Amino acid sequence: MLHEQELEVRQGIWIDREWLRDAGLGGRLHVLIQPGEIRILPGAGAAEQSGTTLGWDIFRTLGDEATPGQLPDAAVDHDRYLYGKHP
């Protein structure tokens, strides 16, 4: 999808996050400046960063629908409860 807009430079140019997302660019950017052109490209590690961010978002949702446990001090004695090992 092509977005085109003419902007008047005042103190700088603001690029909307939505535009960056529509362009498939992540949170890290590489800016290339040449005479008559400024090019914005995905930064090094952008694909890994977005995958990492997505992974953490999924991880954080894992306990959203969990039922409360019945074990006392499960966080303290997790080895014993999970693996049958005693500290």
Kinemage of the C-alpha trace (Angstrom):
@kinemage 1
@onewidth
@group {chain A} dominant
@subgroup {mainchain}
@vectorlist {calphas} color= white
{ca met a 1} P 0.000 0.000 0.000
{ca leu a 2} L 1.480 3.326 -1.021
{ca his a 3} L 1.143 6.277 1.340
{ca glu a 4} L 2.182 9.635 0.023
{ca gln a 5} L 2.059 12.935 1.831
{ca glu a 6} L 3.826 16.244 1.358
{ca leu a 7} L 5.148 17.687 4.622
{ca glu a 8} L 6.312 21.172 5.528
{ca val a 9} L 9.562 21.110 7.488
{ca arg a 10} L 9.371 23.319 10.567
{ca gln a 11} L 11.759 21.959 13.194
{ca gly a 12} L 11.886 18.430 11.853
{ca ile a 13} L 9.705 15.715 10.386
{ca trp a 14} L 7.538 13.378 12.429
{ca ile a 15} L 7.024 9.862 11.070
{ca asp a 16} L 3.988 8.144 12.552
{ca arg a 17} L 4.511 4.754 14.213
{ca glu a 18} L 1.616 3.486 12.087
{ca trp a 19} L 3.555 4.396 8.920
{ca leu a 20} L 6.590 2.510 10.197
{ca arg a 21} L 4.427 -0.517 11.025
{ca asp a 22} L 2.711 -0.391 7.609
{ca ala a 23} L 6.161 -0.341 6.014
{ca gly a 24} L 7.154 -3.437 7.978
{ca leu a 25} L 9.807 -1.600 9.991
{ca gly a 26} L 10.408 -2.525 13.629
{ca gly a 27} L 11.596 -0.545 16.615
{ca arg a 28} L 15.218 -0.358 15.450
{ca leu a 29} L 15.907 1.625 12.295
{ca his a 30} L 18.879 2.266 10.026
{ca val a 31} L 18.830 5.745 8.450
{ca leu a 32} L 20.827 6.257 5.250
{ca ile a 33} L 21.445 9.865 4.195
{ca gln a 34} L 22.533 10.719 0.660
{ca pro a 35} L 22.265 13.919 -1.370
{ca gly a 36} L 18.566 14.385 -2.153
{ca glu a 37} L 17.472 11.272 -0.274
{ca ile a 38} L 16.939 9.964 3.244
{ca arg a 39} L 16.212 6.244 3.374
{ca ile a 40} L 14.831 4.435 6.450
{ca leu a 41} L 15.556 0.702 6.616
{ca pro a 42} L 15.122 -1.991 9.254
{ca gly a 43} L 17.972 -1.840 11.751
{ca ala a 44} L 20.377 -4.693 12.401
{ca gly a 45} L 18.692 -7.246 14.617
{ca ala a 46} L 15.213 -5.795 13.945
{ca ala a 47} L 13.790 -9.195 13.012
{ca glu a 48} L 15.261 -10.801 16.118
{ca gln a 49} L 14.037 -7.947 18.301
{ca ser a 50} L 10.471 -8.186 17.025
{ca gly a 51} L 10.552 -11.979 17.464
{ca thr a 52} L 11.900 -11.577 20.985
{ca thr a 53} L 9.250 -9.014 21.829
{ca leu a 54} L 6.540 -11.282 20.440
{ca gly a 55} L 7.932 -14.214 22.437
{ca trp a 56} L 7.852 -12.256 25.708
{ca asp a 57} L 4.311 -11.077 24.983
{ca ile a 58} L 3.202 -14.691 24.514
{ca phe a 59} L 5.093 -15.801 27.636
{ca arg a 60} L 3.401 -13.109 29.738
{ca thr a 61} L -0.053 -14.386 28.721
{ca leu a 62} L 0.564 -17.995 29.768
{ca gly a 63} L -0.786 -17.560 33.292
{ca asp a 64} L -3.738 -15.353 32.360
{ca glu a 65} L -6.284 -18.173 32.567
{ca ala a 66} L -4.528 -20.371 35.135
{ca thr a 67} L -6.499 -21.687 38.070
{ca pro a 68} L -5.078 -20.968 41.517
{ca gly a 69} L -2.860 -23.745 42.874
{ca gln a 70} L -3.352 -25.621 46.135
{ca leu a 71} L 0.319 -25.981 47.147
{ca pro a 72} L 1.736 -23.792 49.912
{ca asp a 73} L 5.062 -22.066 49.147
{ca ala a 74} L 5.169 -23.423 45.592
{ca ala a 75} L 7.544 -20.665 44.485
{ca val a 76} L 9.953 -21.398 47.341
{ca asp a 77} L 9.819 -25.207 47.012
{ca his a 78} L 9.361 -25.437 43.251
{ca asp a 79} L 12.010 -28.177 42.811
{ca arg a 80} L 10.259 -30.434 45.275
{ca tyr a 81} L 6.824 -29.873 43.734
{ca leu a 82} L 7.937 -30.136 40.101
{ca tyr a 83} L 10.678 -32.740 40.212
{ca gly a 84} L 10.189 -34.544 43.502
{ca lys a 85} L 13.621 -33.313 44.634
{ca his a 86} L 14.214 -32.072 48.138
{ca pro a 87} L 16.590 -29.163 48.756
